[in-house]
Each structure stands twice: as structure tokens, then as C-alpha cells.
Amino acid sequence: RRPGAGVQRDARTPERILPVAQNVEGIYATPGGVQVWVGSNAAKTVTVIEGATAKTLGTITGFGTPYRVGSSRTGRVVLVSDPDSNRVSIFDTGSRKELARIDLGKEKGADAPTGKHAKLAVKDEYTLH
């Protein structure tokens, strides 16, 4: 499959190559494209890129496999699922500091009681709501 097949973009916006580790799995742009969070299974890291400049803002380490990345509607927090460690980590978007870590125990996912917090894939299932 050729790169970009099936992806639509605004032709007025130039393409950029982002400096990230190999074996990219989870890619997420915060609302407005301010930041792009990119998980690498090979490096077991998440690289945070500034959307406007493609400059690396930082690299977060300590993952087993950063499989999926998503954010709150406002983009204030970013969630990273890690099925190898069976957890979801929640980060402050501005500081890139970990705010919380949700241990999913032995299950493949978890169900938040209110259903208002997040929906993120944890390895083939959408079970965290």
C-alpha cells in the first residue's frame, strides 16, 4: 500500500516527516493539531511533536507497548494504552507529566462506572469507556 493511501488532507498544507522512533503504532493529534503524540512499539516510547513546526517537544519512556493514544475532548489530557503492562497512563498535555495510571488488572480492559471519561482501545477491544 502506498504511503498516505486512503488519507485525505488539505492540499494547501505541506506534508512533513516527523522525527519519531521506528514501529509506530499509536498516533494522535490534539485538537487543532497543536501537538502530535506518536507511540513506538520498538522503542517503547511516546514522542511528542509540535504540530506547527514538527519540532520534538519531548519523549516519554517507560512503556511496554504504547499501543493507542487519545485525548480528552478539550485536549487537556492525553491517554496512552499499554497492553503489555495492562495499564492506561494519563498525561497533562502541556507539561507531558503523568497525572495518573490505571492498572487494568488481569482483564483486557476496564469499564469506568460513569461512561464519561474516555474510550480507548486496549488491544483489539474498546472496553475502557
C-alpha positions, -999 to 999 in steps of 0.1 A, spaced: 0 0 0 14 34 -9 21 59 19 -10 81 26 -34 59 7 -69 65 20 -59 95 40 -73 129 30 -56 161 38 -58 197 28 -37 202 -3 -27 236 9 -9 221 39 26 209 32 35 173 42 60 169 70 82 140 81 81 137 119 112 126 138 100 96 157 112 61 166 105 31 144 75 7 145 49 35 151 16 22 164 -4 49 181 -6 84 165 -28 112 178 -31 149 171 -45 170 199 -74 193 189 -63 219 164 -31 199 157 -12 217 184 7 186 193 11 151 178 17 122 201 34 92 185 38 58 202 67 35 191 64 -2 199 101 -8 190 115 20 213 87 16 239 83 54 239 59 82 230 73 112 212 55 145 214 58 167 184 48 204 180 22 204 152 31 237 136 69 232 134 74 194 136 99 201 164 102 173 191 89 186 224 99 155 243 100 117 245 82 98 273 97 65 283 86 36 305 60 18 283 58 -19 275 39 -11 242 23 23 237 -4 8 216 -31 36 213 -31 73 220 -61 96 225 -71 127 244 -100 143 262 -123 164 241 -105 196 252 -71 181 246 -61 189 282 -51 153 289 -37 125 267 -43 88 274 -19 61 263 -29 24 264 -2 -1 272 -14 -37 268 20 -52 276 18 -36 311 -20 -38 311 -25 -2 320 -36 32 307 -15 63 315 -30 98 316 -7 127 309 -11 165 311 -8 177 275 11 210 284 37 196 308 37 160 295 37 148 331 19 116 341 -12 125 361 -25 90 367 -20 54 358 -49 30 356 -40 -6 363 -63 -28 343 -55 -59 363 -58 -92 345 -86 -81 323 -82 -70 287 -98 -37 295 -118 -19 321 -152 -1 323 -153 33 340 -186 35 360 -199 68 346 -190 61 309 -180 98 306 -142 96 309 -126 80 278 -129 54 251 -96 40 241 -86 7 226 -66 -17 248 -55 -43 223 -83 -51 199 -112 -42 222 -129 -9 230 -136 -17 266 -124 14 285 -153 39 284 
